[in-house]
Amino acid sequence: MTAFSALSRIANPGQLVWLKTRVSPESSVERTGVLRELFPDGLVLETDGETEYILATDIEAWRLPKATTPITASPPLPPTHQSQDLPQIEVEKQQEPPEQTIPSQEDATAVLSPSPEELEFQFAGEPILFHPAPSFDISELGAGVRKEIDRWRNRYQYAEKVREPARMAQDVPHVAELAESLNNPDLFFLAGSFAHISGLGVGRSRPYYEMAVARGSRQGAIALASLAIEEKEWRKATESLELLRHLESAA
């Protein structure tokens, strides 16, 4: 029996529970919170006023307040000091990535500059370019940063499960702050994705996508083209697609 199977049989919503969860193949994190909901493939835990969804496969051990030994899928672990405090995240400063030569929108569209009438014809027939989903596959990050990204991923999965994407609006400024600190294009794209799916509007999501593209993000270029098509801004859509072509050819 897995640790989650045992937990789902014994625990009830509203109980305080201690969990040890895997955040990567090499590391785990301990947390204590109130069990809010149980699903077949995971649970909802409230810690320090924040609600996050935790996958069943990530739970390595657990115990209820009266238990003295963690219950695991393997032999019991030694007693672990229980604390309400979550580990502090220390942001490890990344080295500046090598500069890339990213063409400006004017350069990218210098060869192809059709008239407004030609552009409208080019995108005729209700064109659709699906918006890229948030990506949490961000490499070369320290363990502390990775834990924070995993928390954002869990909250995003829970927001999708309960069909409340607006929940992700609270994380937009935190993702953007980390993206600026690390000068990371993937994090700028993630900030734009959260702003888009939470309904904050083009005015919030587009600047983050533009900063991602300026640092070489192809996903950011796709997102900009998708926004432009939604807004029927055909020239901006063409410029973004041309940028995407240049980025792909330079990769």
C-alpha positions as CSV (number, residue, x, y, z in Angstrom):
1,M,0.0,0.0,0.0
2,T,1.4,3.4,-0.9
3,A,1.7,6.2,1.7
4,F,-1.2,8.1,0.0
5,S,-3.5,5.1,0.0
6,A,-3.0,4.7,3.7
7,L,-3.5,8.4,4.3
8,S,-6.8,8.5,2.3
9,R,-8.2,5.6,4.3
10,I,-7.5,7.2,7.7
11,A,-7.4,11.0,7.4
12,N,-10.4,13.3,7.1
13,P,-10.7,16.8,5.8
14,G,-10.1,19.4,8.5
15,Q,-7.4,17.4,10.2
16,L,-3.9,18.7,10.8
17,V,-1.4,16.5,8.9
18,W,2.4,16.3,8.5
19,L,3.6,15.4,5.0
20,K,7.0,14.6,3.5
21,T,6.8,15.2,-0.3
22,R,9.2,14.7,-3.1
23,V,10.1,17.9,-5.1
24,S,12.8,16.3,-7.3
25,P,14.4,12.8,-7.6
26,E,17.1,14.0,-5.2
27,S,15.3,16.0,-2.6
28,S,12.1,16.1,-0.4
29,V,10.4,18.7,1.7
30,E,8.4,18.5,4.9
31,R,5.3,20.5,5.6
32,T,2.4,20.7,8.1
33,G,-1.0,21.9,7.2
34,V,-4.8,21.4,7.3
35,L,-6.1,18.7,5.0
36,R,-8.9,20.4,3.0
37,E,-9.9,17.9,0.2
38,L,-9.0,14.4,-0.9
39,F,-9.1,13.3,-4.5
40,P,-8.2,9.9,-6.1
41,D,-4.9,11.3,-7.4
42,G,-3.9,13.8,-4.7
43,L,-5.0,16.1,-1.9
44,V,-5.5,19.8,-1.1
45,L,-3.4,21.1,1.8
46,E,-3.6,24.6,3.4
47,T,-0.4,25.9,4.9
48,D,0.1,29.4,6.3
49,G,-2.9,30.7,4.5
50,E,-1.9,29.2,1.1
51,T,-3.7,26.4,-0.6
52,E,-1.9,23.9,-2.8
53,Y,-2.6,20.7,-4.6
54,I,-0.2,17.8,-3.9
55,L,0.0,14.8,-6.2
56,A,-0.4,11.3,-4.6
57,T,2.8,10.1,-6.3
58,D,4.8,12.9,-4.6
59,I,3.8,11.9,-1.0
60,E,6.6,9.8,0.6
61,A,5.4,9.8,4.3
62,W,2.8,11.3,6.5
63,R,1.5,11.3,10.1
64,L,-1.4,12.8,12.1
65,P,-0.8,14.9,15.2
66,K,-1.1,11.9,17.6
67,A,1.2,9.6,15.5
68,T,4.8,9.5,16.6
69,T,6.3,7.7,13.5
70,P,5.8,8.7,9.9
71,I,3.7,6.3,7.8
72,T,5.4,5.5,4.5
73,A,5.2,3.1,1.6
74,S,8.5,1.5,2.9
75,P,9.8,0.7,6.4
76,P,9.1,3.5,8.9
77,L,11.4,6.5,9.0
78,P,13.0,7.7,12.2
79,P,11.0,10.3,14.1
80,T,11.4,13.7,12.6
81,H,11.2,17.0,14.4
82,Q,7.9,18.6,13.4
83,S,7.7,22.3,12.8
84,Q,5.0,24.6,11.5
85,D,7.7,26.6,9.7
86,L,8.2,25.9,6.1
87,P,11.9,26.1,4.8
88,Q,13.0,29.5,3.8
89,I,13.8,29.8,0.1
90,E,17.2,31.2,-0.7
91,V,17.4,32.5,-4.3
92,E,20.6,31.5,-5.9
93,K,21.8,34.1,-8.3
94,Q,22.4,32.7,-11.7
95,Q,25.2,33.8,-14.0
96,E,24.1,36.1,-16.7
97,P,23.2,34.0,-19.8
98,P,25.2,34.6,-22.9
99,E,23.9,37.5,-25.0
100,Q,21.8,36.4,-28.0
101,T,21.3,38.5,-31.1
102,I,17.6,38.8,-31.2
103,P,16.2,40.6,-34.2
104,S,14.0,43.6,-33.6
105,Q,10.4,43.5,-34.8
106,E,11.4,46.0,-37.5
107,D,14.3,43.8,-38.7
108,A,12.2,40.6,-38.6
109,T,9.5,42.1,-40.8
110,A,11.7,44.0,-43.2
111,V,11.5,41.3,-45.8
112,L,7.8,40.8,-45.4
113,S,5.8,44.0,-45.1
114,P,2.4,43.5,-46.7
115,S,-0.4,46.1,-46.7
116,P,-3.1,46.0,-44.1
117,E,-5.5,44.6,-46.7
118,E,-3.1,41.8,-47.6
119,L,-2.5,41.0,-43.9
120,E,-6.3,40.7,-43.3
121,F,-6.5,38.3,-46.2
122,Q,-3.6,36.3,-44.9
123,F,-5.4,35.7,-41.7
124,A,-8.8,35.2,-43.2
125,G,-11.1,32.4,-42.2
126,E,-11.2,32.7,-38.3
127,P,-7.5,31.8,-37.7
128,I,-6.7,30.0,-34.5
129,L,-3.3,29.7,-32.8
130,F,-3.6,28.0,-29.5
131,H,-2.0,29.8,-26.6
132,P,0.9,27.8,-25.1
133,A,0.2,26.3,-21.7
134,P,2.4,27.3,-18.7
135,S,5.7,25.4,-18.6
136,F,7.4,24.5,-15.4
137,D,10.3,22.7,-17.1
138,I,12.9,25.3,-16.2
139,S,16.5,24.0,-16.0
140,E,19.6,25.3,-14.2
141,L,17.9,26.5,-11.1
142,G,19.0,26.1,-7.5
143,A,17.1,23.8,-5.1
144,G,15.4,26.6,-3.3
145,V,14.0,28.1,-6.5
146,R,12.9,24.7,-7.7
147,K,10.8,24.2,-4.6
148,E,9.0,27.5,-5.2
149,I,8.3,26.6,-8.8
150,D,6.9,23.3,-7.7
151,R,4.6,25.1,-5.4
152,W,3.4,27.3,-8.3
153,R,2.9,24.1,-10.4
154,N,0.8,22.5,-7.6
155,R,-1.4,25.6,-7.2
156,Y,-1.8,25.8,-11.0
157,Q,-2.9,22.1,-11.1
158,Y,-5.4,22.7,-8.3
159,A,-6.8,25.8,-10.0
160,E,-7.4,23.8,-13.1
161,K,-9.0,20.9,-11.2
162,V,-11.5,23.2,-9.5
163,R,-11.9,25.4,-12.6
164,E,-10.8,28.6,-10.9
165,P,-7.9,29.9,-13.0
166,A,-8.2,33.4,-11.4
167,R,-6.4,31.9,-8.4
168,M,-3.1,32.2,-10.3
169,A,-3.3,36.0,-10.4
170,Q,-1.8,36.1,-6.9
171,D,1.4,34.5,-8.1
172,V,2.0,36.7,-11.1
173,P,4.1,39.4,-9.2
174,H,6.1,36.8,-7.4
175,V,7.0,34.9,-10.6
176,A,7.8,38.2,-12.4
177,E,10.1,39.3,-9.5
178,L,12.0,36.1,-9.6
179,A,12.3,36.3,-13.4
180,E,13.8,39.8,-13.2
181,S,16.1,38.7,-10.4
182,L,17.4,35.7,-12.4
183,N,17.0,37.3,-15.9
184,N,15.3,34.1,-16.9
185,P,13.2,34.0,-20.2
186,D,11.3,30.9,-19.1
187,L,10.2,32.6,-15.9
188,F,9.1,35.7,-17.8
189,F,7.0,33.4,-20.0
190,L,5.5,31.7,-16.9
191,A,4.5,35.1,-15.5
192,G,2.8,36.0,-18.7
193,S,1.0,32.6,-18.8
194,F,-0.3,33.1,-15.3
195,A,-1.5,36.6,-16.2
196,H,-3.2,35.4,-19.3
197,I,-5.0,32.4,-17.8
198,S,-6.1,34.3,-14.7
199,G,-7.8,36.9,-16.8
200,L,-5.6,39.9,-16.0
201,G,-5.7,40.9,-19.6
202,V,-3.4,41.6,-22.5
203,G,-2.0,44.7,-20.8
204,R,-0.4,42.5,-18.1
205,S,0.5,39.4,-20.0
206,R,2.0,40.9,-23.2
207,P,4.9,42.8,-21.4
208,Y,6.1,39.6,-19.8
209,Y,5.9,37.7,-23.1
210,E,7.9,40.6,-24.8
211,M,10.6,40.3,-22.1
212,A,10.7,36.6,-22.6
213,V,11.2,37.0,-26.3
214,A,13.9,39.6,-25.9
215,R,15.8,36.9,-24.0
216,G,15.3,34.3,-26.7
217,S,12.0,32.5,-25.7
218,R,10.3,30.8,-28.6
219,Q,7.2,30.1,-26.4
220,G,7.0,33.8,-25.7
221,A,6.9,34.5,-29.5
222,I,4.1,32.0,-30.0
223,A,2.1,33.5,-27.1
224,L,2.5,37.0,-28.6
225,A,1.3,35.8,-32.0
226,S,-1.7,34.1,-30.3
227,L,-2.6,37.3,-28.4
228,A,-2.4,39.3,-31.6
229,I,-4.7,36.9,-33.5
230,E,-7.2,37.0,-30.6
231,E,-7.1,40.8,-30.8
232,K,-7.2,40.7,-34.7
233,E,-3.9,42.7,-34.8
234,W,-2.7,41.1,-38.0
235,R,0.6,43.0,-38.3
236,K,1.6,42.2,-34.8
237,A,0.8,38.6,-35.4
238,T,3.0,38.5,-38.5
239,E,5.8,40.2,-36.7
240,S,5.6,37.7,-33.8
241,L,5.6,34.8,-36.2
242,E,8.6,36.2,-38.1
243,L,10.4,36.6,-34.7
244,L,9.6,32.9,-34.0
245,R,11.1,31.9,-37.3
246,H,14.3,33.8,-36.6
247,L,14.6,32.3,-33.1
248,E,14.1,28.8,-34.4
249,S,16.7,29.3,-37.1
250,A,19.2,30.6,-34.6
251,A,18.6,27.7,-32.1
